[in-house]
Amino acid sequence: MPSRILIITPDVLAQQMAGPAIRAYQIAVELTRDDPGHRVTLVSTASCSITDDRFDCRFVGWHRLGRFARDYDVLILQGFATYHAPALLRGDQVVVIDLYDPLHFEQLEQLKDVEPAMRRTTIDLTVRVLNEQAVRGDFFLCASDEQRHLWLGLLGAFGRINPINYDADPSLQALIAVCPFGLSPEPPGHPEPVLRGVIPGIGPDDKLMLWAGGVYNWFDPLTLLRAVQLLAGRHPDLRLFFMGMAHPNADIGVMSMADRTRALAAELDLVDRHVFFNEGWVPFDQRGGYLLEADLGVSTHYRHAETSFAFRTRILDYLWAGLPVVSTEGDTFGRLIALEGLGIAVPEQDPDALAAAIETALYDEDFAAGCRAAVAAIRPRFTWATTLAPLIEFCRDPQRAPDHGLDTSRLVRRPTPPANPIVRATNRAQELAREGGLSLLRERVTGKLGRTLRRR
């Protein structure tokens, strides 16, 4: 039966989109394709400049989002939406929580350069958000079996693995399903050259590696640069292109790893000789051209807690374009690469092993051909219609969770506010600015000042 479905992303919906926005957009596409009768609305709380004839796309600010959501039967949420608009968890709608991005692990790395009190407070708030979502959600999505184990632990801690849910479905698939990031079933298009013969220094016959996506603190492009330096002497035709150095969401900002990557590339004298940077972000519908001109996709990271539960969505673009892949081992795709023969998975922070893997994948034509054949065989497993199948099925007859009348909210423990009043005031000011801009911040400050003066 058709439903009124609201999909909310805190990321930018535009020609240049990062992972959260891409995923939200594709969820809207697949739900509409499955049942054109669904009334699907895709909302960004950052900005929206795209349109789609199949569903409504729009910007809705945090301060209006709770009221806006009242007209929908199903809410599909990701990230911090429920922190900025807690009313989303208070209604009677069916609430789907998309947990494909383990925010608390990611932020441990992302906030390494932040002042300790602020870092601690932000992590506490992130955990609170996840706890509140665990208590209220009716259906949960994750990106891998490893993630499902992680989130089952969270759901168990907050009383959601209880006799009611268990008796309804002992597998708990009706509570939390694996819905990985996906790729288009249509091959990427390539209307005109974008790299070879276009970017000075990248020729038509060069061996080209691609780093798709951003340069974030949990990645390790530094070891990759050192591997390139090791190979450059005997392979003068080796090229590495970074597709995006500036995140399309201005709120994300440039992370320290991006600055360190530029600095090391300059120190090793690789810039514009063997290493090239796109200082912006490749538009979503143009990325296929970049991928098709490459010979190899590469992704390197550190081995830490985030790695265990990560799902490197950029690698899906490599599979989409039929590229062999070289990646650090230890995550979901590292295991898949080794198991399916999609390329080579290497130990972390080992420039020699990485250089050897790159050399094999780029210059051993028989090996590369075998990888491409393996990629072609596995690619249908990751089309969006396949990866989102559990969500599509759920939305055909969306229901509240069997235990929806059971109160487990008492198990949510809100963190103690920071003792430092300056840190506390700064945190609240930032929340208000994010929620409603400077006008809301000014309104709240003026109101509080007025109440204080009246008490005097």
Order of alpha helices (4+ residues) and beta strands (2+ residues): beta-alpha-beta-beta-alpha-beta-alpha-beta-alpha-alpha-beta-alpha-alpha-beta-beta-alpha-beta-alpha-beta-alpha-beta-alpha-alpha-beta-alpha-beta-alpha-alpha-alpha-alpha-alpha
